[in-house]
Amino acid sequence: MNVLIAMDSFKGSLTSYDAGHAVCRGLEDACKALKQDVPPVAVFPLADGGEGTVTALTQGLGGSYRNVKVRGPLQAQVEAIYGIIPAGEPHESTVAVIEIAAAAGLWLVPEKLRNPLNTTTYGVGQIILNALKHGCRTFLIGIGGSATNDGGIGMLRALGYAFKDAMGRETDICGKDLDYIASVDAEDAHPLLKECTFRIACDVSNPLTGPNGAAAVYGPQKGATPDIIERLDRGLTNLDRVVSKAKAENIPLFPLLPAQPVIHPPCPNTEALRQSVSSADAPLDLTQVPGAGAAGGLGYAFLQFLNGSLEPGAQMIIDAIGLEEKIKEADLIITGEGRLDQQTFMGKAPATLARMAKSYGKPVVIFCGSLEEKALQQAAPLFDYSVAVTPPDGLLKDATYHVRKAAAEFFTRNSVSLL
């Protein structure tokens, strides 16, 4: 009997690492009470590319944290944290784990100052530069929670790209400046970028522009009025027009950059898009790639300039950790998150892990802080047992204690069938 534990974080209560080890301690408590040997247990982190991803992967994979002072979304200095994971299976190079919200997050902008015309992703580029200095060549990047709609020009400026107006002057690096871009060049782009792999955790399907684009859908929550949304959408359209013109004139956007980016799901028509790439008569329109509009067009920037891949967050993290091989070797899979509800089945990490486990015929147990009754029917095909750990008062104050206690009680009751 081999047990694999991979828990997502309990937001505001437990990190992925702490939740996993609390369940492990509970399993040990049950075995001790039953006077049974504790089975071999492997505890791994789990995340979906959103909040908590840096903590989960850095703690769980023996990494270290880096603090770096960068420009925030309003260009004032902020301190951002990212993770560095040493080279080793399944990665051949040192890995940087970054949440773009650390440098460009909405949480960094006071509500009264929120206006995506005035925010930038420059600090994201500064984090990448810092990671390059520390030997990172693989980047796992969570792209949610931004305050920006600059099409990634801020990040790219930090990395050495130049965006100039019709007079040949460099533009500024915020959403309001997209309108003025007349040319782009990569002469001073950081030379090490060509050695890098950028994997972007992206669970939204919005294109760059249009009624379902970055500005129209996410602009309002970032402080954009209808007039601002129209201006931002026009600016993003202009950015792509300038980039497309440069490509048509064979102006390199980056030395040695492959002709087309790698595109992974969430794009629902990946194969059709791949076929269009191979046709000289139908080049791929990157503005319409699902996810190009993520983080105010940052998804587009990674695709267009850095050959990045947009991937479902949970699957990307599972791949990064190498969990599929671990699942094959395990006899019992244990996962969990703060709340099991309808959203659990919309790309969240525990459900993604459970689907993979079920493809190999493995039993799966989920521990959750709270459990929505409506979700139980959806949970049944994926989770053999769904266990809520919230105490009677409904407050998960001492989360470690309650998760450990719930795990101990559960395994004591189900030792015959599971252990």
C-alpha positions in Angstrom: 0.0 0.0 0.0 1.5 3.3 -1.2 -0.3 6.6 -0.4 0.0 9.8 -2.4 -1.1 13.0 -0.8 -1.4 16.1 -2.9 -3.5 18.9 -1.3 -4.3 22.3 -2.7 -4.1 25.2 -0.2 -7.0 26.1 2.1 -7.0 29.8 1.3 -6.3 32.0 4.3 -5.8 28.9 6.5 -3.2 26.4 5.2 -0.6 26.3 2.5 -0.6 23.2 0.2 2.5 21.9 2.0 0.9 22.3 5.5 -2.4 20.8 4.4 -0.7 17.7 3.0 1.4 17.1 6.1 -1.7 17.6 8.4 -3.4 14.8 6.5 -0.2 12.7 6.7 -0.1 13.2 10.5 -3.8 12.2 10.7 -3.1 9.0 8.8 -0.2 8.2 11.2 -2.5 8.9 14.2 -5.1 6.4 12.9 -2.5 3.7 12.2 -1.1 4.2 15.7 -4.5 3.9 17.3 -5.3 0.8 15.2 -1.8 -0.6 16.0 -1.1 -0.9 12.3 2.1 -0.1 10.4 2.0 3.3 8.7 2.1 2.7 4.9 4.6 4.5 2.7 3.4 8.1 2.2 4.5 10.6 -0.4 3.4 14.2 0.1 3.5 16.6 -2.9 2.3 20.2 -3.4 -0.7 21.0 -5.6 -1.9 24.3 -7.1 -3.8 25.6 -10.1 -1.6 28.5 -11.1 -3.4 31.0 -9.0 -2.8 32.4 -5.6 -0.6 30.0 -3.6 1.3 28.5 -6.6 4.6 30.0 -5.6 4.3 28.8 -2.0 3.1 25.3 -3.0 5.8 24.6 -5.5 8.6 26.3 -3.6 7.9 24.5 -0.3 6.9 21.2 -1.9 9.9 20.9 -4.3 12.7 22.0 -2.1 13.0 25.5 -3.6 13.9 28.8 -2.1 12.3 32.2 -2.1 13.7 35.4 -3.7 12.7 38.9 -2.7 13.2 41.5 -5.3 12.3 45.2 -5.4 10.4 46.0 -8.6 8.0 48.6 -10.0 4.5 47.9 -9.0 1.5 48.5 -11.3 1.5 52.3 -10.5 5.3 52.3 -10.9 6.0 52.8 -7.2 8.5 50.4 -5.8 7.1 47.2 -4.3 8.7 44.0 -2.9 7.8 40.9 -4.9 8.5 37.3 -3.9 9.0 34.4 -6.3 10.3 30.9 -6.0 13.4 29.2 -7.4 13.5 25.4 -7.7 16.8 23.7 -8.4 17.3 21.7 -11.6 16.3 18.1 -11.5 13.5 15.8 -12.6 11.3 16.6 -14.4 13.1 19.8 -15.3 16.6 20.0 -16.7 17.1 23.6 -15.8 16.6 25.8 -12.8 12.9 26.8 -12.5 11.4 30.2 -11.5 7.9 30.1 -10.2 6.2 33.5 -10.5 2.8 34.9 -9.8 2.4 38.1 -11.9 0.1 39.5 -9.2 3.2 39.9 -7.0 4.3 42.8 -9.2 1.2 43.8 -11.2 -1.7 42.7 -9.0 -5.0 44.5 -8.4 -4.4 44.1 -4.7 -1.4 46.6 -5.1 -3.7 49.4 -6.3 -6.0 51.3 -3.9 -9.6 51.1 -5.2 -9.8 54.9 -5.8 -6.7 54.7 -8.0 -7.7 51.8 -10.2 -7.5 52.7 -13.8 -5.9 50.3 -16.3 -4.8 53.3 -18.5 -2.2 54.0 -15.8 -0.9 50.6 -14.8 2.0 48.6 -16.1 3.5 45.1 -16.1 7.1 46.4 -16.0 7.7 44.8 -12.6 6.9 41.3 -14.1 9.8 41.8 -16.5 12.0 42.8 -13.6 11.2 39.6 -11.8 12.1 37.6 -14.9 15.4 39.5 -15.2 16.2 38.7 -11.6 15.4 35.0 -12.2 17.7 35.0 -15.2 20.6 36.3 -13.1 20.0 33.4 -10.7 20.3 30.8 -13.5 16.6 30.2 -14.2 15.7 29.1 -17.7 12.3 27.5 -17.2 9.5 29.7 -16.0 6.2 28.6 -14.6 4.0 31.7 -14.4 0.6 32.2 -12.9 -1.1 35.0 -14.8 -4.2 35.8 -12.7 -5.2 38.8 -10.6 -3.6 41.7 -12.6 -4.4 45.4 -12.4 -3.1 45.9 -15.9 -4.2 46.2 -19.5 -0.9 47.2 -21.2 -0.6 44.2 -23.6 2.6 43.2 -21.9 4.6 46.2 -23.1 5.7 47.0 -19.6 7.1 43.6 -19.1 8.7 43.6 -22.5 10.3 47.0 -22.0 12.0 45.7 -18.8 13.3 42.7 -20.9 14.8 45.1 -23.4 12.2 45.5 -26.1 11.6 49.0 -27.5 8.3 50.5 -28.4 8.4 53.8 -30.2 6.0 56.4 -31.5 5.8 57.9 -34.9 8.6 60.4 -34.1 10.9 57.5 -33.0 10.6 58.3 -29.3 10.1 55.5 -26.8 6.6 55.4 -25.5 5.7 55.0 -21.9 4.7 51.6 -20.6 1.0 51.8 -19.5 -2.3 51.0 -21.1 -2.8 54.6 -22.2 0.4 54.4 -24.3 -0.7 51.5 -26.6 -2.4 54.0 -29.0 0.9 55.7 -29.7 3.1 52.7 -30.6 4.3 52.9 -34.2 7.2 50.5 -34.2 8.8 47.8 -32.1 12.3 46.3 -32.1 14.1 43.6 -30.1 17.7 44.7 -30.7 18.3 45.1 -27.0 16.2 42.2 -25.8 18.0 40.2 -23.2 20.0 37.6 -25.0 19.3 34.8 -22.5 15.6 34.9 -23.3 16.2 32.7 -26.3 17.3 29.9 -23.9 14.2 30.1 -21.9 10.9 28.2 -21.7 7.8 30.1 -20.6 4.8 28.0 -19.4 1.9 30.2 -18.5 -0.9 28.9 -16.3 -4.0 30.4 -18.0 -7.5 29.2 -17.3 -9.4 32.0 -19.2 -10.3 31.8 -22.8 -10.6 35.4 -23.8 -9.0 36.7 -27.0 -7.0 39.9 -27.0 -9.5 42.2 -28.4 -13.2 42.5 -29.2 -16.4 42.2 -27.1 -14.9 39.2 -25.3 -11.4 40.6 -25.1 -9.1 41.7 -22.3 -10.5 45.3 -21.9 -14.2 44.5 -22.4 -14.4 41.6 -20.0 -11.8 42.4 -17.3 -11.5 46.2 -17.7 -14.4 47.1 -15.4 -13.0 45.2 -12.4 -9.8 47.1 -12.9 -11.5 50.5 -12.8 -12.2 51.0 -16.5 -15.2 53.0 -17.7 -16.8 52.3 -21.1 -14.7 55.1 -22.7 -11.6 53.6 -21.2 -12.5 50.1 -22.4 -12.9 51.4 -25.9 -9.5 53.2 -25.8 -7.8 50.1 -24.4 -9.3 47.8 -27.0 -8.2 50.2 -29.7 -4.7 50.4 -28.2 -4.4 46.6 -28.1 -5.5 46.4 -31.7 -2.9 49.0 -32.6 -0.2 47.0 -30.8 -1.0 43.9 -32.8 -1.1 45.9 -36.0 2.4 47.2 -35.4 3.7 43.8 -34.4 2.1 42.2 -37.5 3.7 44.8 -39.7 7.1 44.2 -38.2 6.7 40.4 -38.8 5.6 41.0 -42.4 8.7 43.1 -43.0 10.8 40.3 -41.5 11.9 42.5 -38.6 12.9 40.0 -36.0 10.9 40.2 -32.8 13.5 38.1 -31.2 16.7 36.4 -32.5 16.3 32.6 -32.9 12.6 32.8 -32.0 10.6 30.0 -33.6 8.2 31.0 -36.3 5.1 30.2 -34.3 4.4 29.8 -30.6 3.5 26.6 -28.9 -0.2 26.5 -27.9 -1.6 24.1 -25.4 -5.2 23.9 -24.1 -7.3 25.8 -22.8 -7.5 26.6 -26.5 -10.5 24.4 -27.5 -9.5 24.3 -31.1 -5.8 23.5 -30.7 -5.6 21.1 -33.6 -7.3 23.5 -36.0 -5.0 26.2 -34.9 -2.0 24.0 -35.4 -3.2 23.2 -38.9 -3.6 26.9 -39.6 0.0 27.5 -38.5 1.2 25.0 -41.2 -0.7 26.8 -43.9 1.1 29.8 -45.5 -2.3 31.1 -46.6 -3.8 31.1 -43.1 -1.2 32.3 -40.5 -2.3 32.1 -36.9 -4.0 35.3 -35.6 -2.5 35.4 -32.1 -5.1 38.0 -31.0 -7.8 35.4 -31.2 -6.0 32.6 -29.4 -8.0 31.8 -26.3 -6.1 33.2 -23.4 -4.3 36.0 -25.4 -6.4 38.5 -23.4 -5.4 37.1 -20.0 -4.0 39.7 -17.6 -4.8 42.6 -19.9 -3.0 41.1 -22.9 0.0 39.6 -21.1 -1.0 36.3 -22.5 -0.6 37.7 -26.0 2.8 39.1 -25.1 4.1 35.7 -24.0 2.8 34.1 -27.1 4.0 36.7 -29.6 7.4 37.7 -28.1 8.6 34.9 -25.9 7.2 31.8 -27.6 5.3 31.0 -24.4 2.7 28.3 -24.0 -0.7 28.9 -22.5 -1.8 25.9 -20.5 -4.6 25.0 -18.0 -3.1 25.9 -14.7 -3.7 22.7 -12.7 -2.5 20.5 -15.5 0.6 22.6 -15.9 1.5 22.3 -12.2 0.8 18.5 -12.1 3.1 18.1 -15.1 5.7 20.4 -13.5 5.8 18.2 -10.3 5.7 15.0 -12.3 2.6 13.7 -10.4 1.3 11.4 -13.1 4.2 8.9 -12.6 3.6 9.2 -8.8 -0.1 8.4 -9.3 0.8 5.3 -11.3 2.9 4.0 -8.4 0.3 4.8 -5.7 -2.5 2.7 -4.4 -4.5 5.5 -2.8 -4.7 9.2 -3.8 -5.6 11.9 -1.3 -6.3 15.5 -2.3 -8.1 18.5 -0.9 -8.9 22.2 -1.0 -10.6 24.8 1.1 -14.1 24.3 -0.4 -15.6 21.7 -2.6 -18.2 23.3 -4.8 -19.3 23.7 -8.4 -16.1 25.5 -9.3 -14.0 22.5 -8.2 -14.9 20.8 -11.4 -14.0 23.8 -13.6 -10.3 23.3 -13.9 -9.4 23.3 -10.2 -6.4 21.2 -9.1 -8.1 18.5 -7.0 -10.6 17.6 -9.7 -7.8 17.6 -12.4 -5.7 15.3 -10.2 -8.7 13.0 -9.5 -9.5 12.6 -13.2 -6.0 11.6 -13.8 -6.1 9.1 -10.9 -9.4 7.6 -12.1 -7.8 7.1 -15.5 -5.5 4.6 -13.8 -8.2 3.1 -11.6 -7.1 4.6 -8.3 -9.3 5.4 -5.4 -9.4 9.1 -4.4 -10.3 10.8 -1.1 -10.8 14.5 -0.9 -10.6 16.6 2.3 -12.2 20.0 2.1 -12.7 22.9 4.6 -16.4 23.0 3.6 -18.6 21.0 1.2 -21.4 22.3 -1.0 -24.2 19.8 -1.0 -25.0 20.5 -4.7 -21.5 19.5 -5.6 -21.8 16.0 -4.2 -23.4 14.5 -7.3 -20.6 15.8 -9.5 -18.0 14.7 -6.9 -19.2 11.0 -6.9 -17.5 9.9 -10.2 -14.2 11.5 -9.1 -14.0 11.1 -5.4 -14.7 7.8 -3.6 -14.9 9.8 -0.3 -15.6 13.5 0.3 -14.7 14.6 3.8 -15.5 18.0 5.2 -13.2 19.1 8.1 -15.0 22.3 9.3 -15.8 22.0 13.0 -19.4 22.5 14.4 -19.0 26.2 14.9 -18.2 26.6 11.2 -14.9 28.4 11.8 -11.6 26.8 10.7 -9.5 28.7 13.3 -6.9 26.0 13.9 -6.9 24.5 10.5 -3.9 22.2 11.0 -5.6 20.6 14.0 -8.9 20.1 12.4 -7.5 18.7 9.1 -5.3 16.3 11.1 -8.3 15.3 13.4 -10.6 14.7 10.4 -8.0 12.6 8.7 -7.4 10.5 11.8 -11.1 9.9 12.3 -11.7 9.1 8.6 -8.9 6.6 8.3 -9.8 5.0 11.6 -13.4 4.4 10.3 -12.2 3.2 6.9 -9.0 1.3 7.6 -10.4 -2.0 6.4 -11.4 -0.7 3.0 -8.5 1.7 2.4 -5.6 0.5 4.4 
